[in-house]
């Protein structure tokens, strides 16, 4: 495909020209990016591809757009805020979809992100009123007795919210089972997360009540007298309790004694009181863990008002329709369109066609299995990115430059062909598509490749090659080229055998979301890979069955998601290594997350210069007053309110982004200032800090999971989901190597966003945990990793309601001989064939079985 595309030199196409780019780790990169082409920026993780495509080209385009709006905006844009480059020409308007979760609004759903809610609101507010009086078809007028607007179908508007709960959907009430989670343990020693810390003044009365009633708080909660337990949870009524307690003074110079008396409210009432009194949303969230929503009886917990509950189209109310999956709603639009007539068709046809186009795009991007009302926070990183991508690609604009950061993340090979088709359709409409991606299967079908490297961080930032895929595959200096030419194995690992003597974790009577299974087996001390198409239930098994179920068993309890867990006695701890951000502000970074910065601050405080200036460890913290720059309060950047535009971060003029006061910056440790240490990459820090041992161990763990290119002080807001996950994996490795007890490590798509050369390093990190006797279970779409694992559990056959069943389980070679979609692709991996090409047909005969082509020949399912 790519070789047939005309080259920019012969077609006369224009270029985006970048000269002398120095953003982040770029080393004076100069390159011509062909316009009106599908161009892939690639290279090993940390090589500079994102810095070039997004942080240079897209960032410059965005700033030029903002500068054209008003002088008010221009006053906040200085040279330090711009991408560092000598010259950038040929750029126009850009739309970018990256991997960062920028929307934390709990009201954000699939429907609101894509604009589908607006289309549905127009349909439901217009079509019923235009239906003939005797109509019983899709334009039925049930519940229509007044003029409706789109606001009547927005649960958060005064017109559209439930008249009883005002759109909330119910009332949040404290739940006894969330306050007392482990009744077999003593109250203050594990029975209750609420009483595990001092969360309110109510705590002081419990020991006094126990003493008054002669109750031993060291006994398990379930063995305590019922009357005492009721008093702790529901209060003492009019009974007054007197309590005296001591607490340490802040300066640790003495103790304070405090006495109080009064009735106990009880934990349930106290939770609701402090949650209601919380002054911020983040404070309120601390108490929501002990509360559960009681659904509103009027709206059945949906929050929708009368119009959304009663007005119907195609026999379906708005309230019910938004609970459907994208695939089902797409079919609904066809049914409604077929039943329209007269004025309804004139109004409804263009709306339904536009709505259908958005729904179809979601289907093609592999999110047809999600429900319209599904919250953004509940989507996986890949699902959220592709949902945002659908919103951007729904535009009819031409001449745009679309910048897409790893759009194939979280996609099964069966779903990736659609992504390529969409990219080429955008190109065909007169747009330029810039992809940041690592997948050789996607890269090989681009028109042009820009390969960065050769290494990561300060070892990268150079342009290795620029040209069509065929040329890059012949470039000896290009790591990507070697994979394009298939001159090396993707994953090199010796599998560990699994037989009847291998102890296993066995889950029985599994039921959660779309997953139903009588039994699922996971060999202990092995690497297991959960596979299946997007939406087949992998994450549900990983998080809600294994994560919740095993955690409950380890704590002596049970979980609703699994009826029985056998083999948990072989485990003593559990770690869920997900891709959620490690922090949401520039204050959080790899050094603070891993606690390495605590050790570094103490090292600086021990320096003679620091002692002479009277600086302790807190002075070297940018999160506390004393040594930080107060102009930016230690951020190094300032957040500027742009009023009608998104807020932007700009470099602090006072400290020039260094975060600290001049006095603190005079102190050095082994020749470096504190801000210079934060500027070190992990790999450089490994060389610089050989001691103390705890710091050196932490840094080496980060390096082993492939994060050697990250700066210690790199903002958490700049990290991808995969980088955040690898930080958490480094913590798990440290924990796993400290003790001898066996643990279970769960990871969701751990190699997504990794170059094939980096995937090997991640698999090697798994081996460190396996060698220490732990069990690693991953949910993964990379079938090269699946083929190199010890055990595969394949879910399917489809997504959503069509998935959730165990199609096969066993060693990869055995699963490859079954008839599932994943099995067909595993056969391609074994045969060394490309994964993308002719569509794989489930049930294609396995080589060596009756009806299959002879060994060494290509059948229809194996031909690229």
N, C-alpha and C positions, 0 to 999 in steps of 0.2 A: 504494500500500500504506500509506504513512505517513499520507496524508490520511484514510484510513478508520479509523485507530486513534483511539479516544476520547482527548480531551485530559484532562490531569490535573484541570483545573478542573471538568469535567463528570462525570468518572468517579468522583470521590471518592478517587482514589488518593493515597497519602501521599507525603511528600517527604523527601529528604535535604537539609537546609538548612545552607548554609555562610554565615557572616556575618563579614566583615572578614578574609578570607584574605590573608596576606602572605608565604606560603612562596615562597622564591626571588624571582622577579620579579613575583609577583602584587601588585596595587595595591589593597588593601582590597576584594577581590572578594566580593560577596554574591550568592548565587544559590540558587534552589530547583531541585533535581534530582528529577524525578518517579521514583517507585519503580514496580516492576513494568512497566518499559518498556525498550526498547532505546534508549539515550541515547548520542549521539556527542559527544565533546569534540574540537573541531577548531580550526584556525587555522594560520597560517604556522609554519614550524619555529622553535622558541624563543619562541612566543607565550605560553606558560604553561599549555597544556592538560594536559600531563603533570604539572606542578606541582600543578594543581588536582585531577585525577582520582586520581593515584597517590600523589604526595608529600603531599597534604593529606587527602583523603577516606580512601583505603586506609591510609595511615600512621597516621592517628588511630584507625581501627578496629582496627588491629593492636596499637597501644599499649594501648588499652582492654582488649583481650583478655588481653594479657600482665599488666596490672595486676591482673586478677582472679585470677591464679594463686597468687601468694604475695608476702609482704613482701620476700622475697629479691630478686625481680625489680624491685619498685617502688623500691628504693634506688638503682638505676642510671638511672632515668628522671627527668630534671629538665625544667624549662621550656624550656631551650635544645634539648633533644632532641625536643620536640613540634613538630608543624606549627604555624606561626604563624597563628592565627585567633582572633577574638573568641569565636565560638561555632559548634559543629558539632552538629547534632541529627538524629535520624532514621536514623543509621547502625546497621547490625547487623553480622553476620559477613560478611567479604569474602574472596574468593579472587582473587589477582592473578597474571597471567602477563605479565611484561614481556620486553624484548628482551635483557636482560643475560645473558651466559653465566656462571651462578653455580656450575655443577657442572663441576669439572675432574678428577673421578675417572676414571681410565682404564678402570675396570670398568663405568662407566655406559653402558648401551645403550638402544636403543629399547624392548626388552622390559622392562628394569628400571625405566626412567622411567615407563612406563605401567602397571606391575604385571602385565603379561602373563606374565612369567616365573613369578610365583606361581601363576597359574591353570594354566599348563602343568605346573608341578611337581606340583600336586594331581592333575591328570588322569593323568599318567604314573605317579604313585605309587599311585593308587587303582584305576583302571579295569582294568589288566591282572590284578591279583590277584582281581578279581570276575568274570573271564571264565570261562565253562564250560570244563571240562577239554578238550573236543574242539573248542573254538572256533578258527576260522581267520580270523575277521573282524577288525574294528577293535580288539577287545579281546584280541588274540592275546597269549599269555603267553611269548613268546620271551625268554629270558634272565632270567625271574623265578624265583628259587629261594630267595628270602628276603623278609622284610618290608621294604618300601621306604618312605622318607619323602621330602618335598620336598627335603631336603638332598642326596639322591642325584642330584639334577638341577641342582645348583649347583656349577659347576666350582671355585669358590673355597672350598668347604667341605671338611673332611677326608673326608667320606663321598662327595662328588661329584667330587672332583678326580682326575685321571689318576694312577694308582699309580706311574707312571714319572716324570712331570714335575711332579706335584703341582699341576696346574691351570694352570701357566704356558704350556703349549702348545709348549714347545721350549726351546732354549738359545740365548742371545744370544752370537754369536761375531763377532769382528772380521772385516771383509770387505775383501779387497785392493782391489776396485774402488771402495770408498767411501773408502779412504785415498789411493789414487792415482787421481784423477778425470780428470786431463788429461795423459796420458803424453807428449804432444807438447811439453810445456813443461818447463823445468828444475825440479828437485825443490823448491827454496826460492823459486821464482818462478812459482808457479801450478799446478804439477803436483799438489800435495797440500794440501788444507785442513788436514790434521793437522800438517804441517810448516810451514804458513804462520805459525803462532804457536808460542811456546814453551809446549808443553802438558805436558811431562814432562822428567825428567832425561836421557832417552834421546837427546834432540836433540843434546846436546853431543858425542856420540860420532860422529855422522855426518860432520862435516868432518874429524875425525881419521882415520876409516876411509878417507875419500876420499884424504886426503894419503898415508896408508900404502900404498894400492894404486894411486896415481897416477891417480886418476879426476878429471875436470874436472866439477864440479857445475854449471857454467854450460851444459853440454850438455843437450839434452832427455832426460828420464828414459828414454824408450824406446830411446835410443841408447847408454845406459850399459851396461857389461859385465853379463851375466846374473848372474855370481857376486856382483857388488857389489849389484845389485838384490835378490837373494835374501838377502844379509846384512842389508840395511836392513829388509826385511820380516820375515824369519824368524829373524834373530839370527846371531851368529858362533860359536855353540857354545862350545868351550873357548878360542877365540882371545881374548886379552886386548887391549883397545884402551885407549890412554892419551890423555886429553884435557885440554888446558889452555885456559881461556877467561877473558875479562874481562867484568865487568858494572859498570854505573854504580851508585854508592852512592845511597841514597834521597834524601839531602840535596844530591846533585850536588856534593859537596865533593871527590870523588876516585873512583878506580876500585878494584875488588877483583879479584884474580886467584885463580882456583880450579883445582885439578888433581884429576883422578880417573882411576881405571883399573879395568877389569873387562870381562867379556864383554858384548856387546850382546844384549839379549833379543829385539830385533826389534820393529817397529812393531805387528804383529798381537798379540803377547803383551803389549806395553806398554799398548795400548788396553784390553785385557781386564783388566789389572791395575789401572789407575787407575779404570776404571768400577766394578770390584768394591770398591775402597777408598773410593769416594765417600761422603761423610758425610751427604748429603741427596739427596732426589729431584731437586731442581733441578740439583745438581752432576752427578748421574748422567746427566741428560738431555743434558748437554754432550757426553758421549762416545757416546751412542746413535746419533749421526749417522754414526759410523764402524762400526756394528755391524748385523748382520742376524740375524733369528731363524732358527735351523735347526729345522724342525718335528720334533716328537717322533714317532718311528715308531710308538709304541703307540697314540696317540690321533689321529694324522694332524694334529697341530698344533692341535687344538681345545681341549685341556686337560680334556676331559670323561672321567669314569671309566667303569667297565664298564657300569653301569646305563644311563647316558645313551646309550651306544654300542649297546646290545643290545636294550633293551626298546622295543617298537614299539607304536604306535597308528595305525590306518589304514594299516598297512604302512610307516610312517615312524618312524625312531628320533628321540629328542629331539635328539641331536647334529645330525642332518640337518635337522630341522624348523626350527631357529633360523637356518639359513642361507637359508631361503625368504623371499621378499618378503611383505609384509603381505597383498597381494591373494591370493597362493597359500595362505597359512595360513587366510585366511577361507574359501576353498573347502574346505580340509581339514576344518575344523570341521563343515561340513555333511555331508561323507562319513562322518566318525566318528559323528555323531549318528544318521545313518540306519542305521548298523550295530549300534547298541546294543540290548540286550535285558535283561529281568529286572532284577536288582540294579544292573547297569551303568547302565541308563537312569535309575533313581532317583537315583543319585549323580552321573552324568555330565551329565544334561540341564541342570540349573541352572548347572553350571560352564561348559558349552559355550555356553549362551545368554549368560552374562555375558561370556565371552571373545569371542564373536562380536560383541557390542555394542561392545566396545572396538576391535576390529579394523575394524568398519564405520565407527566414528567417525574412525579414522585415515584410512580411504579417503576419507571425505567431506571431510576437512581437507586432502586433496591429498598425503598421504604414503603412499599405498598401494604405492608403488614401492620403498620402503626395506626392507631386510632386518631381521629382528628382532634379530640380533646386531650390527648396525651401531653403532659407538661414537658417543657423543654428540659427541665432539670432531670427528668426520668429517662431521657434518651441517652444512648451511648454516644461517645464522642463522634464516631463515624456517622451515626444516624442524624445527630444534630447538624453536623457539617453539611450533609447531603440535603437536609431539609432547608437550610439556609441557602444552599446552592440552587435549589429549585426556585426559591423566591427571586434570586438574582437572574436566573436564566429565563424566567417567564417574561422578561422584557422583549419588546419587538425592536429595540434599538439596533442600529448597525453602526459599524465603524468604532465599536467599543473594543477595549482590551480587557478580557476576563483573566484575572489572576487567581488560580485555584491551587490551594495548598494541600497536596496529597488527597485528592478527592476519592481515591480508591480505598482509603482507610476503612476497615471493617466490612469490606465487600468480599464475598465468596467469588472464586473465579467465574462461576456461572453467571454472576451479575455484572462483571466488569466490561463485557462486550458492549452493553448499553451505554456505559460511560464514554467509551471511545466513539460510539456513533453520535452521541450528543455533542462531543467536542468537535467532530468533523462537520456536523450540521451548523454549529455556530460559525465555523470557518467559512462554510459555504454561504452564509448569510452576510458575509463581508466583515466579520469580526476577527480579532486576533486572540488566540487562547494560549496563555502561558501557564503551564502546569509545573508545579514543584512535586516531583515524584521519584520513587526509587525502583518501582516494579519494572523489571526488564520486559515483561509482557506488554505493558502499556507504552514504555519508552520506545520499543521496537516499531510501534505503529504511529509514532509522531512524524511530523514533517522535518523537524529540526531538533537537534540536541545541543545543549550547552552544558558541558561537563566540568564541574569544579573539583578542586582537590589540591594536592594529592591526598592529604590527610585531613584531620579535623582541627578546629580551633586555629592556633597559630601555625600549625603544620599545613593548613589549607589556605583558602582564599585566592588561589591562582586559577586562571583559566587553562584547563588541560586540553580541551578540544571543543570545536564548534562546527557542526555540519550535519548532514543527513545521517540517519542511523547506520547505513551501510559503511560510511566512512569511519564513524566512531568505533564500529566493531573491529576495524582494522588498526585502530590506534593502540600501540603497545603501552603507552603511558596511562591509558584510561582503564581504571578498575571496572567502570561500568561497561566499557567496550568488551572486556573479557567475558562478562556475563551475557552480553548481547550475542557474542560469538559462541556462547556455550562452551567456553574453554575452562571449565572448572565446576566442581560440585557446589551446590548451594549450601548444604549443611552436611558436615562431616562429624558423625557421632556413631559410637558402637552401642547399639541397643542393649539394654539389660533384659535378660530372659524373664518371662512370666510363665509359671506353671501352677499346678494344683497346690504346691507347697508354699507358694508366695502368699503371705498374709494380705488381706484386702479389706478395704472399707466398702461395705455393702449397704446401699440405701434401698429401703423397701417402701412400697406404697407412696410413691412420690407423686405429688399433685400441686402444681403452682403455675399460675398464668396459663399458658397453652401446653404445658408439659404434664404428661401423665405416663407413669411407668411403674410396673410391678417391682422391678429390681434394676439397679444400676451398680456395676462393680468398678472399683478403682483400686488397682494393686498398690500396696504401700511400698515406699522406698523406690518408686519408679516415676518416670515422666509420662503423664497421661495428657492427651490432647482431645478436647471436645471440639468436634467439627460439625458442619452443617451450613446450609445456606443462611443468608442474613435473615434473622427473625425466626429461626427454627427452634430457639429455646436454649441456646448455649449459655447466655448470660444468666438466664433464670436458674439453670442448674448450678452454675458456678456460685452465684451470689446468694440466691434465696433458698437453695436446697443444701449445698455444701457449706456455704458461708454461715447461714443462719442455723441450719440443722446441726452441724457439727459443733458450732459454738455453744448452742443450747445444751448438747450432750456433755460437752466438756465442763459446763457449769452445773451439771446435775439436773437439767431440765429437759423439756421437749419443745418441738417446733411444729407448727401447723403444716409446714410444707412437706414433711416426711414422716411416715408412720413409724419407722424403726431404722436405727442406725447400728450396724454391727461392725466391730473392729475398731471402735473409737478408743478402746482401752490401750491401743498401741500408740496413741497420740497424746501429747501433753499441752500443745499450744497451736494456735491458728493465726495466720497472717493473710489478710486480703490486700493484695497489691493492685490497686485500681489506678485509673488515669485521672481521677479528680485532682484539681489544682492543689498545690501545697500551700498556696496563699493567694490573696486577691489584690494585694498592693505591692508597690516596689520595696516595702520593708522586708518582705519575706524573700529568701534566696537559698541556694543550696547550703551555704555555710550555716545559716541560722536554723534551717530545717533539720540538719544532721547533728546539731549541737557542737559542730566543730568550731563555730565562732566563739562560743563560751570559753573554750580552751585557748583560742588565739588571743582573746581579750585579756585573759589572765597572764599570758606570756608577755604582752605589751606592758601590762601594769607592773610586771616584775623588773622591767628595764630600769637602769639607773636614771635615765632622763625623766621617766615617769615618776619615780620616787622623789626626785628633786623638785618636780613641779607639783607634787601632791596629788597625782592623778591615780585613781584606782580603776578597777576593771570596768566600772560603769561609765567612766569617761570615754571609753572606746566603743561604746554602744551608740548606734545612730537611732535607737528607739527610745532613749531616755535623755532628759535635759542634763546639761553639765558639760558634755564634750561635743555634742552634735551642733551642726549649723542650725540656728533657730529660724533663719529666714525661710528655710524649706523644711524645718523640723526633722532633718536627717534623711529626707527622701532623696536629695540630690536633684530632684525635679519638683516643679510646682504644677499643680492641676489648675488649669485656667478654664473658668466658666465661659463658654462660647454662646450662652443664651440659647438661640434657636438652633445651634449646631452641636454635635457631640463635643463634650469636654476634651481638652487635649493636654498632654504633659509636655512641659518645656524645661530645659536645663536651668537650674538655679544660677542666677547671676552672682550671688554673694559668695558661694563656695565653688562655683564652676563645676558642679556635679560631684564634688569630692566628699560631701556629707558632713565633714567635721570642721571644728574651729581651727584657725592657724596654730594655736598652741598645741593641740592634740597632734596635728600633722608634723610637728617638729620631732616627735618621738619615733624612733626606729627600732626594729627588732631584726637582727641579722641583715641590716642594710635596707630594710623596706619599711615604709610608713604603713599605717593601718589601711588607708585607702588603696595603696599599691598591693597589699595582700589580697584585698577583695577583688582586685583586678587580675590576680593570677588565675590561670586555668587549673583545673583539678590535676592534670598531668604535671604542670609546673610546681604545684603545691606539694605533690608527692615527693619530688626531688628536693624541695626547699625544707620541708618539715619531716625529718627522719625521727625526731623526738618531739614531744613525749609519745609514748607508744599508743595511747588511746587515740590521739589525733592522727598519727600515721596510719593506724588501722582503718579509721573512718575514711581517710582520703584514698587509701588503696581499694577499699570496697567500691567507692564511686568510680574509680578508674576501671575496675574489673567489669562493671556493667556498661561500659562504653560511654561514660560521661567525662572522659579526660579532657574534652574540648571545652566544657562549660567553665565559665568564670565563677569563682566562689561567690562573688557578689552579684551575679546575674539575677535580675528581677524575676520573681516567680510569675509575674504577668507576661513575661516573654517566653516562658517555657511551654513546649507542646505537651499534650497529654501523655505521649510516650516518654518524654524526658521526666515528667513528674512521676510516672510509674517506675522508671528506672531508679530514681532517687529512693523511692519506697522499697524497691528490691534491694538496694544497697543496705538499707537498714535491716531488712530481713536476713541478709547474708551475715551481717554482724551478729544479730541475735542467734542465728543458726550455728555459728561457729564458736559462740561463747560457752554454750552448755552442751550436755550430752543427751538431753531429752529430745525425743522425736517430735517434729512439728509438721504441719500441713500448710503449704504456701499455695495460694490461689491467685492466678493472674488472668486478666481479661485482655486478650489481644496484645501480648507483651512485645511482639516484633512489628506491630503496625508502625509505619513511618520510619522503618529502618532500611538502610541500603543492604543488599544481600551480603556485602562484606562485613557488615556490623551484626547481622543476624547470628553468624557463627559465634561472635563474642558473647551475645546474649545466651545462646545455648550452652556455651562454656560456663557461664555464670550459674545456669541451672545445675550443671554437673557439680559445682562446689557444694550446693545444698544436698544433692543426692548422695555425694560421697560422705557427707556428715550424717547420713541416715534419715534425712527428711523426705517428704513426699511433695512433688510438684505437679499441680494440675493447671493446665492452661486452656482457655477457650481461644481458638485461633483459626484464621482463614488461610494462613500461609501453609499450603499443603506440603511444602518441602520440610517444614518443621514437623508437621503431622507424620510424614513418612519416616522421619528420623526418631520419632518418639518410641516409647516402649509399649504403649497401649492407646488405642483410639476408641472413643465413644462417639458415634455418628448419629446426629439427630436429624429429623426431617419428617416426611419427604420434602415438604415445602416450608412456607413461612406462616406465622400467625396461626389461625385455626387449622391450616393445612400442615402444620408441623407439630413439634413437641413429642414425637415418638422416637424411641431408640431403634434406629434402623440396623445398626450393627455395633458390636463391641469386640475388641480383640487386638492382637498385634496388627500393625499397619498392613502387612502383606495379606493377612486373612481378610481384613475389611475391604481391601482392594478387589477381592474376588467376589464381592456381593454386588447387588444391583442398584445401589443408591447413586445419586448425582455425585457426591463426594468420592465414592468408590471409583467412578469413571475417571475422575481427575487424578486420583492416587495412582491409577494404572499409567497415566501419562507421565507422572513423575518417575515411576519405576522404569519406564521405557526411555526416559530422557527426552520426551517430546515437549514442545511448547504447550502451555496450558490454554492459551487463547487461540482461537482459530475457528474451525468448523464446530458448530454447536455439539456439545456432548449429549448423547442420548442415553438416559438411564437404561440399564439392562444390556448394554453393548457386551457381546461375549468377551470373556477374558482370554488373552492369548494362552493357547495350550488346552482350551476346553472345546467340546464339540461345537461346530459352527463358527469357530473363530478363525481368523486368517492365520497362516503358519507363522511361527516365531521368526522375527526379523523383518516381517512385512507390515505394512500399515493398513489397518482397517479404517472405516469411516470415522470412528470415534477417536482415533489416535492421530489422524492427519491434521497438521497445523494449517 
